[in-house]
């Protein structure tokens, strides 16, 4: 496809939103057309599914949770992301299937390969050109969350051990696919992280 697909991954409080915004601004400054999006969400249907899967206080069985994410992803990629890539846009996205592998596949115990394969089927095999993983100790990351974030989030509400498993799953995925992942220490200064991301993206654009 003509465009470039870049995803951002990491645990709570790792700084994904900040770095995503900085990269998008830099790409736009350099004349690129950019679609910024997120999962779950990114479409009207996705926003409805996001409400269910993240903010519902009722119990959701782990397999049901994984399939809701996959349903959101299938619609999102088919109707928004793939058309943008085919038209030559840069797509910069907050979370993709690596989140499902980490949270549902590993932390929920459903199986990393099983969850990844569901996502690949749902998206006709679309894999990012680059995945930026902002790595941070899970306890430190959760401590970064501001007091203003008072809305209930089912995943943020999980115990510390759950978030430790998520971090370990991300690092394992990055180790398995070093050509796709850029792993960065999220405790570095914001500008230093942004510089490293721009360098990797510049190499891909070249």
C-alpha positions as a Markdown table, in Angstrom:
| # | Residue | x | y | z |
|---|---|---|---|---|
| 1 | Unk | 0.0 | 0.0 | 0.0 |
| 2 | Unk | 1.1 | 3.6 | -0.7 |
| 3 | Unk | 0.8 | 4.8 | 2.9 |
| 4 | Unk | 2.7 | 4.0 | 6.1 |
| 5 | Unk | 1.0 | 2.3 | 9.1 |
| 6 | Unk | 2.4 | 3.3 | 12.4 |
| 7 | Unk | 1.0 | 2.1 | 15.7 |
| 8 | Unk | 1.8 | 3.1 | 19.3 |
| 9 | Unk | 1.7 | 0.6 | 22.2 |
| 10 | Unk | 2.4 | 0.6 | 25.9 |
| 11 | Unk | 0.8 | 0.3 | 29.3 |
| 12 | Unk | -1.2 | 2.9 | 31.1 |
| 13 | Unk | 0.7 | 6.2 | 31.6 |
| 14 | Unk | 3.5 | 5.3 | 29.2 |
| 15 | Unk | 3.1 | 8.5 | 27.2 |
| 16 | Unk | 1.6 | 7.1 | 24.0 |
| 17 | Unk | -0.8 | 10.0 | 23.4 |
| 18 | Unk | 1.9 | 12.6 | 23.8 |
| 19 | Unk | 4.4 | 10.9 | 21.4 |
| 20 | Unk | 1.6 | 10.1 | 18.9 |
| 21 | Unk | 0.6 | 13.8 | 18.8 |
| 22 | Unk | 4.2 | 14.9 | 18.4 |
| 23 | Unk | 4.8 | 12.5 | 15.5 |
| 24 | Unk | 1.6 | 13.5 | 13.7 |
| 25 | Unk | 2.6 | 17.2 | 14.0 |
| 26 | Unk | 6.0 | 16.4 | 12.6 |
| 27 | Unk | 4.6 | 14.4 | 9.7 |
| 28 | Unk | 2.1 | 17.2 | 8.8 |
| 29 | Unk | 4.9 | 19.8 | 9.0 |
| 30 | Unk | 6.8 | 17.7 | 6.4 |
| 31 | Unk | 3.9 | 17.7 | 4.0 |
| 32 | Unk | 2.3 | 14.3 | 4.7 |
| 33 | Unk | -1.4 | 13.6 | 4.8 |
| 34 | Unk | -2.0 | 11.9 | 8.1 |
| 35 | Unk | -4.9 | 10.0 | 9.6 |
| 36 | Unk | -4.9 | 9.8 | 13.4 |
| 37 | Unk | -7.0 | 7.1 | 15.0 |
| 38 | Unk | -7.3 | 4.7 | 17.9 |
| 39 | Unk | -8.5 | 1.3 | 19.0 |
| 40 | Unk | -11.0 | 0.6 | 20.4 |
| 41 | Unk | -12.9 | 3.3 | 18.6 |
| 42 | Unk | -12.1 | 5.3 | 15.5 |
| 43 | Unk | -15.5 | 4.9 | 14.0 |
| 44 | Unk | -19.1 | 5.4 | 15.1 |
| 45 | Unk | -19.5 | 1.6 | 15.6 |
| 46 | Unk | -16.1 | 1.5 | 17.3 |
| 47 | Unk | -17.0 | 4.2 | 19.8 |
| 48 | Unk | -20.1 | 2.2 | 20.8 |
| 49 | Unk | -18.0 | -0.9 | 21.2 |
| 50 | Unk | -15.4 | 1.1 | 23.2 |
| 51 | Unk | -18.1 | 2.1 | 25.7 |
| 52 | Unk | -19.0 | -1.6 | 26.2 |
| 53 | Unk | -15.6 | -3.1 | 26.4 |
| 54 | Unk | -13.8 | -0.4 | 28.5 |
| 55 | Unk | -16.4 | 1.4 | 30.6 |
| 56 | Unk | -19.1 | -1.3 | 31.3 |
| 57 | Unk | -19.0 | -2.2 | 35.0 |
| 58 | Unk | -20.6 | -5.5 | 34.4 |
| 59 | Unk | -18.6 | -8.7 | 34.0 |
| 60 | Unk | -17.5 | -9.5 | 30.4 |
| 61 | Unk | -16.1 | -13.0 | 29.8 |
| 62 | Unk | -12.5 | -12.9 | 28.6 |
| 63 | Unk | -13.3 | -14.5 | 25.2 |
| 64 | Unk | -16.2 | -12.1 | 24.7 |
| 65 | Unk | -13.9 | -9.2 | 25.5 |
| 66 | Unk | -11.4 | -10.4 | 22.9 |
| 67 | Unk | -14.0 | -10.8 | 20.3 |
| 68 | Unk | -15.4 | -7.4 | 20.9 |
| 69 | Unk | -12.0 | -5.9 | 20.3 |
| 70 | Unk | -11.7 | -8.1 | 17.1 |
| 71 | Unk | -15.1 | -6.9 | 15.9 |
| 72 | Unk | -14.1 | -3.3 | 16.4 |
| 73 | Unk | -10.8 | -3.9 | 14.7 |
| 74 | Unk | -12.3 | -5.6 | 11.6 |
| 75 | Unk | -14.7 | -2.7 | 11.0 |
| 76 | Unk | -12.1 | 0.0 | 11.8 |
| 77 | Unk | -9.5 | -1.4 | 9.4 |
| 78 | Unk | -11.9 | -2.2 | 6.6 |
| 79 | Unk | -13.7 | 1.2 | 6.6 |
| 80 | Unk | -11.1 | 3.6 | 7.8 |
| 81 | Unk | -7.5 | 2.5 | 8.0 |
| 82 | Unk | -7.1 | 0.4 | 4.8 |
| 83 | Unk | -8.7 | 3.0 | 2.5 |
| 84 | Unk | -6.5 | 5.7 | 4.0 |
| 85 | Unk | -3.4 | 3.6 | 3.4 |
| 86 | Unk | -4.4 | 2.8 | -0.1 |
| 87 | Unk | -4.8 | 6.5 | -0.9 |
| 88 | Unk | -1.3 | 7.2 | 0.3 |
| 89 | Unk | -2.0 | 8.6 | 3.8 |
| 90 | Unk | 0.1 | 8.0 | 6.8 |
| 91 | Unk | -2.0 | 6.3 | 9.5 |
| 92 | Unk | -0.8 | 6.8 | 13.1 |
| 93 | Unk | -2.8 | 4.8 | 15.5 |
| 94 | Unk | -3.1 | 4.4 | 19.3 |
| 95 | Unk | -3.1 | 0.6 | 19.9 |
| 96 | Unk | -3.7 | -2.3 | 17.5 |
| 97 | Unk | -3.6 | -6.1 | 17.7 |
| 98 | Unk | -0.5 | -6.1 | 20.0 |
| 99 | Unk | -2.7 | -4.7 | 22.7 |
| 100 | Unk | -5.1 | -7.6 | 22.3 |
| 101 | Unk | -2.3 | -10.1 | 22.4 |
| 102 | Unk | -0.9 | -8.5 | 25.6 |
| 103 | Unk | -4.1 | -7.8 | 27.5 |
| 104 | Unk | -6.4 | -10.6 | 26.4 |
| 105 | Unk | -4.0 | -13.2 | 25.0 |
| 106 | Unk | -1.4 | -13.1 | 27.8 |
| 107 | Unk | -2.8 | -11.2 | 30.8 |
| 108 | Unk | -6.3 | -12.8 | 30.5 |
| 109 | Unk | -4.7 | -16.2 | 29.6 |
| 110 | Unk | -6.5 | -16.8 | 26.3 |
| 111 | Unk | -3.3 | -17.5 | 24.4 |
| 112 | Unk | -1.1 | -15.0 | 22.5 |
| 113 | Unk | -1.1 | -16.9 | 19.2 |
| 114 | Unk | -4.9 | -17.5 | 19.3 |
| 115 | Unk | -5.7 | -13.8 | 19.9 |
| 116 | Unk | -3.2 | -12.6 | 17.3 |
| 117 | Unk | -4.6 | -15.0 | 14.7 |
| 118 | Unk | -8.2 | -13.8 | 15.3 |
| 119 | Unk | -7.0 | -10.2 | 14.7 |
| 120 | Unk | -5.1 | -11.1 | 11.5 |
| 121 | Unk | -8.2 | -12.9 | 10.2 |
| 122 | Unk | -10.4 | -9.9 | 11.1 |
| 123 | Unk | -8.1 | -7.5 | 9.3 |
| 124 | Unk | -7.0 | -9.6 | 6.3 |
| 125 | Unk | -3.5 | -9.8 | 7.7 |
| 126 | Unk | -2.7 | -6.1 | 8.0 |
| 127 | Unk | 0.5 | -5.6 | 10.0 |
| 128 | Unk | 2.0 | -2.2 | 10.9 |
| 129 | Unk | 5.1 | -1.0 | 9.2 |
| 130 | Unk | 6.3 | 0.2 | 12.6 |
| 131 | Unk | 5.1 | -0.3 | 16.1 |
| 132 | Unk | 6.5 | 2.1 | 18.7 |
| 133 | Unk | 6.5 | 0.4 | 22.2 |
| 134 | Unk | 6.9 | 2.8 | 25.1 |
| 135 | Unk | 8.2 | 0.6 | 27.8 |
| 136 | Unk | 7.6 | 1.6 | 31.4 |
| 137 | Unk | 7.3 | -0.2 | 34.8 |
| 138 | Unk | 3.6 | -0.9 | 35.2 |
| 139 | Unk | 3.5 | 0.5 | 38.8 |
| 140 | Unk | 5.2 | 3.8 | 37.7 |
| 141 | Unk | 2.9 | 4.1 | 34.7 |
| 142 | Unk | -0.2 | 3.7 | 36.7 |
| 143 | Unk | 1.1 | 6.3 | 39.1 |
| 144 | Unk | 1.4 | 8.8 | 36.2 |
| 145 | Unk | -2.3 | 8.7 | 35.5 |
| 146 | Unk | -3.7 | 12.1 | 36.5 |
| 147 | Unk | -6.3 | 12.6 | 39.1 |
| 148 | Unk | -8.6 | 14.0 | 36.5 |
| 149 | Unk | -9.0 | 10.6 | 34.9 |
| 150 | Unk | -11.8 | 9.6 | 37.1 |
| 151 | Unk | -13.9 | 7.6 | 34.6 |
| 152 | Unk | -14.1 | 3.9 | 35.3 |
| 153 | Unk | -11.9 | 1.9 | 32.9 |
| 154 | Unk | -12.1 | -1.9 | 33.2 |
| 155 | Unk | -8.5 | -2.5 | 32.2 |
| 156 | Unk | -7.0 | 0.2 | 34.4 |
| 157 | Unk | -8.9 | -1.2 | 37.3 |
| 158 | Unk | -7.1 | -4.6 | 37.1 |
| 159 | Unk | -4.6 | -5.6 | 39.8 |
| 160 | Unk | -0.9 | -4.8 | 39.5 |
| 161 | Unk | 0.0 | -8.4 | 38.6 |
| 162 | Unk | -2.3 | -8.1 | 35.5 |
| 163 | Unk | -0.4 | -5.0 | 34.3 |
| 164 | Unk | 3.0 | -6.7 | 34.9 |
| 165 | Unk | 1.9 | -9.5 | 32.7 |
| 166 | Unk | 0.9 | -7.0 | 30.0 |
| 167 | Unk | 4.3 | -5.3 | 30.1 |
| 168 | Unk | 6.1 | -8.7 | 29.8 |
| 169 | Unk | 3.9 | -9.7 | 26.9 |
| 170 | Unk | 4.7 | -6.5 | 25.0 |
| 171 | Unk | 8.5 | -7.0 | 25.5 |
| 172 | Unk | 8.2 | -10.6 | 24.4 |
| 173 | Unk | 6.3 | -9.6 | 21.2 |
| 174 | Unk | 9.0 | -6.9 | 20.5 |
| 175 | Unk | 11.8 | -9.5 | 21.0 |
| 176 | Unk | 10.0 | -11.8 | 18.5 |
| 177 | Unk | 9.7 | -9.1 | 15.8 |
| 178 | Unk | 12.6 | -6.6 | 16.2 |
| 179 | Unk | 12.3 | -5.4 | 12.6 |
| 180 | Unk | 8.8 | -4.1 | 13.3 |
| 181 | Unk | 9.1 | -2.8 | 16.8 |
| 182 | Unk | 10.9 | 0.3 | 18.2 |
| 183 | Unk | 11.2 | -0.2 | 21.9 |
| 184 | Unk | 11.9 | 3.0 | 23.9 |
| 185 | Unk | 12.4 | 3.6 | 27.6 |
| 186 | Unk | 9.4 | 5.8 | 28.5 |
| 187 | Unk | 11.3 | 7.4 | 31.4 |
| 188 | Unk | 13.5 | 9.3 | 29.0 |
| 189 | Unk | 12.7 | 13.0 | 28.3 |
| 190 | Unk | 9.8 | 13.5 | 26.0 |
| 191 | Unk | 11.9 | 15.3 | 23.3 |
| 192 | Unk | 14.5 | 12.5 | 23.3 |
| 193 | Unk | 11.9 | 9.9 | 22.7 |
| 194 | Unk | 10.3 | 12.0 | 19.9 |
| 195 | Unk | 13.7 | 12.3 | 18.3 |
| 196 | Unk | 14.3 | 8.5 | 18.2 |
| 197 | Unk | 10.8 | 8.0 | 16.8 |
| 198 | Unk | 11.4 | 10.5 | 14.0 |
| 199 | Unk | 14.7 | 8.9 | 13.1 |
| 200 | Unk | 13.1 | 5.5 | 12.7 |
| 201 | Unk | 10.1 | 7.0 | 10.7 |
| 202 | Unk | 12.5 | 8.9 | 8.5 |
| 203 | Unk | 14.3 | 5.7 | 7.6 |
| 204 | Unk | 11.0 | 4.1 | 6.6 |
| 205 | Unk | 10.0 | 7.1 | 4.5 |
| 206 | Unk | 13.4 | 7.0 | 2.8 |
